[in-house]
Amino acid sequence: MPLCRYMSSTLLRVAREHSLVVAVVGKGHLQGIKKHWKQPVSVNDLLEIPSQKPVLLTGKILTSIGVAVAGVAIISGLHLSSKK
């Protein structure tokens, strides 16, 4: 998780500059901070946006098409039944 890597890197830098550091972090970030403690972090790596997996994108497209087809079928059915 990039945020935990950033927080870990920042806390480590501050801890090297000061003898006492107090930081309040969410419980969910604690594991990530511990995992990335003392690991080098490149700012460019943190700024990189991970690409979406093609499988997820394809699934979203297929779901959208399915919903659209179902919507057209329902509206057509309602329209045809109101003409009778």
N, CA, C and O atoms as a MOPAC input file, in Angstrom:
PM7 MOZYME 1SCF
protein

 N      0.84900 1    -1.17700 1     0.00000 1
 C      0.00000 1     0.00000 1     0.00000 1
 C      0.89700 1     1.24400 1     0.00000 1
 O      1.71900 1     1.41900 1     0.89900 1
 N      0.73900 1     2.09100 1    -0.99400 1
 C      1.60500 1     3.27300 1    -1.11000 1
 C      1.52500 1     4.21400 1     0.09300 1
 O      2.53800 1     4.78600 1     0.49500 1
 N      0.35100 1     4.37800 1     0.66200 1
 C      0.22000 1     5.30000 1     1.79200 1
 C      1.04000 1     4.82300 1     2.98400 1
 O      1.69400 1     5.62900 1     3.64600 1
 N      1.01100 1     3.53100 1     3.26300 1
 C      1.80100 1     2.98600 1     4.37800 1
 C      3.29400 1     3.13500 1     4.10700 1
 O      4.06800 1     3.41500 1     5.02300 1
 N      3.69600 1     2.95000 1     2.86000 1
 C      5.11200 1     3.12600 1     2.50400 1
 C      5.53100 1     4.57400 1     2.71900 1
 O      6.61500 1     4.84200 1     3.23600 1
 N      4.67200 1     5.50300 1     2.32200 1
 C      4.97300 1     6.92600 1     2.49300 1
 C      5.05700 1     7.28400 1     3.97400 1
 O      5.99500 1     7.95600 1     4.40300 1
 N      4.06600 1     6.82900 1     4.75900 1
 C      4.06500 1     7.14400 1     6.19300 1
 C      5.28500 1     6.54800 1     6.87800 1
 O      5.91500 1     7.20200 1     7.70900 1
 N      5.62100 1     5.30900 1     6.53300 1
 C      6.78100 1     4.65600 1     7.12800 1
 C      8.05700 1     5.42600 1     6.81500 1
 O      8.88300 1     5.65600 1     7.69800 1
 N      8.21300 1     5.82100 1     5.56800 1
 C      9.39500 1     6.56900 1     5.15300 1
 C      9.47700 1     7.91900 1     5.86300 1
 O     10.54700 1     8.32100 1     6.32000 1
 N      8.35800 1     8.60800 1     5.95200 1
 C      8.32600 1     9.92200 1     6.60500 1
 C      8.60800 1     9.80600 1     8.09600 1
 O      9.37400 1    10.59400 1     8.65000 1
 N      7.99100 1     8.82600 1     8.74500 1
 C      8.22300 1     8.63700 1    10.18300 1
 C      9.68100 1     8.28800 1    10.46100 1
 O     10.26300 1     8.78100 1    11.42700 1
 N     10.26800 1     7.45000 1     9.62900 1
 C     11.66800 1     7.07000 1     9.81200 1
 C     12.58900 1     8.28500 1     9.64800 1
 O     13.53700 1     8.46000 1    10.41300 1
 N     12.30300 1     9.11600 1     8.64800 1
 C     13.10800 1    10.32600 1     8.43000 1
 C     13.00700 1    11.25900 1     9.63400 1
 O     14.01700 1    11.79700 1    10.08800 1
 N     11.79800 1    11.45500 1    10.15000 1
 C     11.59900 1    12.32400 1    11.31600 1
 C     12.27500 1    11.72400 1    12.54400 1
 O     12.86900 1    12.45000 1    13.34200 1
 N     12.18700 1    10.39900 1    12.70000 1
 C     12.80200 1     9.73300 1    13.85500 1
 C     14.32300 1     9.86500 1    13.84100 1
 O     14.95100 1     9.89000 1    14.89900 1
 N     14.91200 1     9.95000 1    12.66700 1
 C     16.36800 1    10.13000 1    12.57700 1
 C     16.77900 1    11.54900 1    12.97600 1
 O     17.89900 1    11.77000 1    13.43600 1
 N     15.87200 1    12.50000 1    12.79700 1
 C     16.17800 1    13.90600 1    13.07800 1
 C     15.87900 1    14.30500 1    14.52200 1
 O     16.43000 1    15.28800 1    15.01600 1
 N     15.01100 1    13.55000 1    15.20300 1
 C     14.58100 1    13.91100 1    16.55500 1
 C     14.70000 1    12.70900 1    17.49000 1
 O     14.57400 1    11.56100 1    17.06400 1
 N     14.94100 1    12.98900 1    18.75800 1
 C     15.10700 1    11.89600 1    19.71800 1
 C     13.77000 1    11.29900 1    20.15500 1
 O     13.72500 1    10.15700 1    20.61400 1
 N     12.68900 1    12.05500 1    20.01700 1
 C     11.37000 1    11.56600 1    20.41900 1
 C     10.35100 1    11.96100 1    19.35900 1
 O     10.26000 1    13.12700 1    18.97600 1
 N      9.59400 1    10.99100 1    18.89200 1
 C      8.56900 1    11.24200 1    17.87800 1
 C      7.28800 1    10.55800 1    18.31600 1
 O      7.30100 1     9.39200 1    18.71100 1
 N      6.18600 1    11.28200 1    18.24700 1
 C      4.87200 1    10.71500 1    18.54000 1
 C      4.04100 1    10.83300 1    17.26900 1
 O      3.91900 1    11.91800 1    16.70100 1
 N      3.47600 1     9.72900 1    16.83000 1
 C      2.64200 1     9.73400 1    15.62500 1
 C      1.34900 1     8.99100 1    15.91900 1
 O      1.35900 1     7.92500 1    16.53400 1
 N      0.25800 1     9.55100 1    15.48300 1
 C     -1.04400 1     8.90200 1    15.62500 1
 C     -1.44900 1     8.41200 1    14.24300 1
 O     -1.63900 1     9.20400 1    13.32000 1
 N     -1.57800 1     7.10000 1    14.11200 1
 C     -1.97100 1     6.50700 1    12.83100 1
 C     -3.12800 1     5.55200 1    13.07200 1
 O     -3.31400 1     5.04300 1    14.17800 1
 N     -3.88900 1     5.32100 1    12.03700 1
 C     -5.00600 1     4.38800 1    12.13900 1
 C     -4.51600 1     2.96000 1    12.30400 1
 O     -3.45300 1     2.59200 1    11.80300 1
 N     -5.30000 1     2.16600 1    13.00800 1
 C     -4.93600 1     0.77100 1    13.26700 1
 C     -4.70100 1    -0.00200 1    11.96300 1
 O     -3.85500 1    -0.89400 1    11.90900 1
 N     -5.44300 1     0.34100 1    10.93400 1
 C     -5.31500 1    -0.34500 1     9.65200 1
 C     -3.98800 1    -0.08800 1     8.95300 1
 O     -3.58800 1    -0.86100 1     8.08300 1
 N     -3.30200 1     0.99100 1     9.32400 1
 C     -2.02700 1     1.32400 1     8.69000 1
 C     -0.83100 1     0.74000 1     9.43600 1
 O      0.27400 1     0.70600 1     8.89400 1
 N     -1.03100 1     0.28400 1    10.66100 1
 C      0.07100 1    -0.16500 1    11.50400 1
 C      0.87100 1    -1.30600 1    10.87700 1
 O      2.10100 1    -1.26000 1    10.85500 1
 N      0.18200 1    -2.32900 1    10.36700 1
 C      0.87100 1    -3.47000 1     9.75000 1
 C      1.71500 1    -3.02300 1     8.56100 1
 O      2.85800 1    -3.45400 1     8.41100 1
 N      1.15400 1    -2.16100 1     7.71700 1
 C      1.88000 1    -1.69100 1     6.54000 1
 C      3.09800 1    -0.86700 1     6.90500 1
 O      4.14400 1    -0.97500 1     6.26500 1
 N      2.96200 1    -0.03800 1     7.94400 1
 C      4.09700 1     0.77900 1     8.38700 1
 C      5.21000 1    -0.12800 1     8.91000 1
 O      6.38200 1     0.07500 1     8.59100 1
 N      4.84200 1    -1.12700 1     9.71300 1
 C      5.84200 1    -2.07000 1    10.22900 1
 C      6.50700 1    -2.84100 1     9.08900 1
 O      7.71700 1    -3.06600 1     9.10400 1
 N      5.71100 1    -3.23800 1     8.11200 1
 C      6.22500 1    -4.02100 1     6.98600 1
 C      7.24700 1    -3.21700 1     6.17600 1
 O      8.25000 1    -3.76800 1     5.72200 1
 N      7.00100 1    -1.93800 1     5.99700 1
 C      7.85500 1    -1.11400 1     5.14400 1
 C      8.90000 1    -0.31600 1     5.92000 1
 O      9.62100 1     0.49100 1     5.33300 1
 N      8.98900 1    -0.53300 1     7.23600 1
 C      9.94700 1     0.20700 1     8.06200 1
 C     11.36400 1    -0.07500 1     7.58000 1
 O     11.72200 1    -1.23100 1     7.35400 1
 N     12.15400 1     0.94400 1     7.42500 1
 C     13.56000 1     0.88900 1     6.99700 1
 C     13.74400 1     0.36800 1     5.57700 1
 O     14.85200 1    -0.02100 1     5.20800 1
 N     12.69500 1     0.35100 1     4.78400 1
 C     12.83700 1     0.00100 1     3.37300 1
 C     12.92400 1     1.29900 1     2.57900 1
 O     12.15900 1     2.23000 1     2.82800 1
 N     13.84700 1     1.36800 1     1.62900 1
 C     13.96500 1     2.59800 1     0.84100 1
 C     12.70300 1     2.84100 1     0.01200 1
 O     12.10900 1     1.91200 1    -0.53600 1
 N     12.31600 1     4.09900 1    -0.06300 1
 C     11.11200 1     4.46300 1    -0.80200 1
 C     11.45900 1     5.54300 1    -1.81800 1
 O     12.08100 1     6.55000 1    -1.48100 1
 N     11.05800 1     5.32700 1    -3.03700 1
 C     11.24200 1     6.32000 1    -4.08800 1
 C      9.94300 1     7.10100 1    -4.24400 1
 O      8.87000 1     6.51100 1    -4.37300 1
 N     10.03900 1     8.41400 1    -4.23100 1
 C      8.84500 1     9.25000 1    -4.38000 1
 C      8.16900 1     8.96100 1    -5.71700 1
 O      6.94100 1     8.95500 1    -5.79900 1
 N      8.94600 1     8.72500 1    -6.75200 1
 C      8.36400 1     8.41300 1    -8.06600 1
 C      7.52500 1     7.14100 1    -8.02500 1
 O      6.49100 1     7.05700 1    -8.68700 1
 N      7.96800 1     6.14900 1    -7.24900 1
 C      7.18600 1     4.92100 1    -7.10400 1
 C      5.84500 1     5.20700 1    -6.43700 1
 O      4.82800 1     4.61400 1    -6.79500 1
 N      5.85100 1     6.11500 1    -5.46900 1
 C      4.61700 1     6.44200 1    -4.75700 1
 C      3.65600 1     7.24200 1    -5.63100 1
 O      2.44100 1     7.16100 1    -5.45100 1
 N      4.18600 1     8.00500 1    -6.56600 1
 C      3.34600 1     8.82800 1    -7.43200 1
 C      2.77900 1     8.05300 1    -8.61300 1
 O      1.88300 1     8.53800 1    -9.30300 1
 N      3.29400 1     6.85800 1    -8.84700 1
 C      2.84100 1     6.05000 1    -9.97700 1
 C      1.45700 1     5.48300 1    -9.69800 1
 O      1.21100 1     4.91900 1    -8.63200 1
 N      0.56100 1     5.63600 1   -10.65800 1
 C     -0.79600 1     5.10500 1   -10.52700 1
 C     -0.81000 1     3.71800 1   -11.15800 1
 O     -0.51700 1     3.56800 1   -12.34400 1
 N     -1.15400 1     2.69500 1   -10.35600 1
 C     -1.17700 1     1.34200 1   -10.91100 1
 C     -2.26100 1     1.21400 1   -11.98400 1
 O     -3.34500 1     1.78300 1   -11.85200 1
 N     -1.96100 1     0.46800 1   -13.03900 1
 C     -2.94100 1     0.28700 1   -14.10700 1
 C     -4.00300 1    -0.71000 1   -13.66700 1
 O     -3.75000 1    -1.62400 1   -12.88100 1
 N     -5.20300 1    -0.49900 1   -14.20600 1
 C     -6.28800 1    -1.41800 1   -13.88600 1
 C     -6.06000 1    -2.74000 1   -14.59500 1
 O     -5.51100 1    -2.78900 1   -15.69600 1
 N     -6.48500 1    -3.78900 1   -13.95600 1
 C     -6.37100 1    -5.10200 1   -14.57200 1
 C     -7.41700 1    -5.19600 1   -15.68700 1
 O     -8.57300 1    -4.83000 1   -15.47600 1
 N     -7.02600 1    -5.68100 1   -16.87000 1
 C     -7.96400 1    -5.76800 1   -17.99300 1
 C     -9.18200 1    -6.62500 1   -17.68300 1
 O    -10.26500 1    -6.37100 1   -18.20900 1
 N     -9.02200 1    -7.63200 1   -16.84100 1
 C    -10.13800 1    -8.51800 1   -16.51200 1
 C    -11.24000 1    -7.73100 1   -15.81900 1
 O    -12.41900 1    -7.91200 1   -16.12300 1
 N    -10.86400 1    -6.86100 1   -14.89000 1
 C    -11.85900 1    -6.06800 1   -14.18300 1
 C    -12.56200 1    -5.11000 1   -15.12900 1
 O    -13.77900 1    -4.94000 1   -15.04700 1
 N    -11.82400 1    -4.49200 1   -16.01200 1
 C    -12.40400 1    -3.55200 1   -16.96200 1
 C    -13.36600 1    -4.27400 1   -17.89800 1
 O    -14.45400 1    -3.76700 1   -18.17200 1
 N    -12.98500 1    -5.44100 1   -18.39000 1
 C    -13.84700 1    -6.22700 1   -19.26800 1
 C    -15.12100 1    -6.62800 1   -18.53600 1
 O    -16.21100 1    -6.57600 1   -19.10600 1
 N    -14.98800 1    -7.02400 1   -17.29000 1
 C    -16.15700 1    -7.39600 1   -16.49300 1
 C    -17.11100 1    -6.23400 1   -16.31400 1
 O    -18.32800 1    -6.40900 1   -16.38100 1
 N    -16.57100 1    -5.05100 1   -16.08600 1
 C    -17.42200 1    -3.86900 1   -15.92300 1
 C    -18.15000 1    -3.53800 1   -17.22200 1
 O    -19.32500 1    -3.17000 1   -17.20600 1
 N    -17.44900 1    -3.67000 1   -18.34400 1
 C    -18.07100 1    -3.39200 1   -19.64100 1
 C    -19.19300 1    -4.38600 1   -19.91400 1
 O    -20.28400 1    -3.99400 1   -20.32700 1
 N    -18.92800 1    -5.67100 1   -19.68500 1
 C    -19.95300 1    -6.69400 1   -19.91900 1
 C    -21.15200 1    -6.50400 1   -18.99700 1
 O    -22.29300 1    -6.68700 1   -19.42100 1
 N    -20.90900 1    -6.14400 1   -17.76100 1
 C    -22.00200 1    -5.89200 1   -16.82400 1
 C    -22.83200 1    -4.70500 1   -17.29000 1
 O    -24.06100 1    -4.75100 1   -17.24700 1
 N    -22.17300 1    -3.65000 1   -17.73100 1
 C    -22.88200 1    -2.46200 1   -18.21600 1
 C    -23.74200 1    -2.79300 1   -19.42900 1
 O    -24.88200 1    -2.33800 1   -19.52600 1
 N    -23.20400 1    -3.58200 1   -20.35100 1
 C    -23.97300 1    -3.97900 1   -21.53500 1
 C    -25.17900 1    -4.81300 1   -21.12400 1
 O    -26.27900 1    -4.61800 1   -21.64100 1
 N    -24.97200 1    -5.74000 1   -20.19500 1
 C    -26.07500 1    -6.57100 1   -19.71600 1
 C    -27.17900 1    -5.75200 1   -19.07100 1
 O    -28.36200 1    -5.99900 1   -19.30800 1
 N    -26.79800 1    -4.78200 1   -18.25900 1
 C    -27.78700 1    -3.91600 1   -17.60800 1
 C    -28.52400 1    -3.08800 1   -18.65500 1
 O    -29.73800 1    -2.90900 1   -18.55900 1
 N    -27.80500 1    -2.58400 1   -19.64900 1
 C    -28.43500 1    -1.78300 1   -20.70600 1
 C    -29.43500 1    -2.61800 1   -21.50300 1
 O    -30.54200 1    -2.15900 1   -21.78300 1
 N    -29.05100 1    -3.84000 1   -21.87100 1
 C    -29.94300 1    -4.71800 1   -22.63200 1
 C    -31.18300 1    -5.04900 1   -21.80700 1
 O    -32.29900 1    -5.02500 1   -22.32600 1
 N    -30.99500 1    -5.35600 1   -20.53700 1
 C    -32.13700 1    -5.65900 1   -19.67400 1
 C    -33.04900 1    -4.44200 1   -19.54900 1
 O    -34.27300 1    -4.57700 1   -19.57700 1
 N    -32.46300 1    -3.26300 1   -19.41400 1
 C    -33.26000 1    -2.03400 1   -19.30900 1
 C    -34.07700 1    -1.78400 1   -20.56200 1
 O    -35.25200 1    -1.42700 1   -20.47700 1
 N    -33.46400 1    -1.97000 1   -21.73100 1
 C    -34.18500 1    -1.78400 1   -22.99700 1
 C    -35.31400 1    -2.79900 1   -23.10900 1
 O    -36.41100 1    -2.45500 1   -23.55000 1
 N    -35.06100 1    -4.04400 1   -22.71600 1
 C    -36.09100 1    -5.08400 1   -22.77900 1
 C    -37.26500 1    -4.74400 1   -21.86800 1
 O    -38.42000 1    -4.91400 1   -22.25800 1
 N    -36.98500 1    -4.27400 1   -20.68000 1
 C    -38.05700 1    -3.92500 1   -19.73600 1
 C    -38.86200 1    -2.74400 1   -20.25700 1
 O    -40.09300 1    -2.77200 1   -20.22800 1
 N    -38.18500 1    -1.71600 1   -20.72800 1
 C    -38.88400 1    -0.53300 1   -21.23400 1
 C    -39.70400 1    -0.88600 1   -22.47500 1
 O    -40.83300 1    -0.41800 1   -22.62300 1
 N    -39.14600 1    -1.70900 1   -23.36500 1
 C    -39.88400 1    -2.13700 1   -24.56200 1
 C    -41.11800 1    -2.92900 1   -24.17000 1
 O    -42.19200 1    -2.73400 1   -24.73800 1
 N    -40.96700 1    -3.82000 1   -23.20200 1
 C    -42.10100 1    -4.61500 1   -22.73500 1
 C    -43.18800 1    -3.74700 1   -22.13300 1
 O    -44.37200 1    -3.97200 1   -22.38600 1
 N    -42.80500 1    -2.76200 1   -21.34000 1
 C    -43.79000 1    -1.85300 1   -20.74500 1
 C    -44.48300 1    -1.02400 1   -21.82200 1
 O    -45.69100 1    -0.79300 1   -21.75900 1
 N    -43.72000 1    -0.58500 1   -22.79600 1
 C    -44.27500 1     0.22700 1   -23.87900 1
 C    -45.27000 1    -0.58700 1   -24.70900 1
 O    -46.35000 1    -0.10100 1   -25.04500 1
 N    -44.90000 1    -1.82400 1   -25.03600 1
 C    -45.78200 1    -2.68000 1   -25.83200 1
 C    -47.03700 1    -3.06700 1   -25.05900 1
 O    -48.11900 1    -3.14300 1   -25.64100 1
 N    -46.90900 1    -3.31000 1   -23.76100 1
 C    -48.08200 1    -3.70600 1   -22.97600 1
 C    -49.03400 1    -2.53700 1   -22.76500 1
 O    -50.23000 1    -2.75600 1   -22.57400 1
 N    -48.54700 1    -1.32000 1   -22.79300 1
 C    -49.42600 1    -0.15900 1   -22.60400 1
 C    -50.21200 1     0.15600 1   -23.87200 1
 O    -51.21700 1     0.86300 1   -23.80000 1
 N    -49.78300 1    -0.35100 1   -25.04200 1
 C    -50.48600 1    -0.11200 1   -26.30000 1
 C    -51.69000 1    -1.02600 1   -26.45800 1
 O    -52.55400 1    -0.75900 1   -27.29400 1
 N    -51.77000 1    -2.08900 1   -25.68300 1
 C    -52.87200 1    -3.05600 1   -25.83600 1
 C    -54.13700 1    -2.56600 1   -25.22100 1
 O    -55.15300 1    -3.25900 1   -25.26300 1

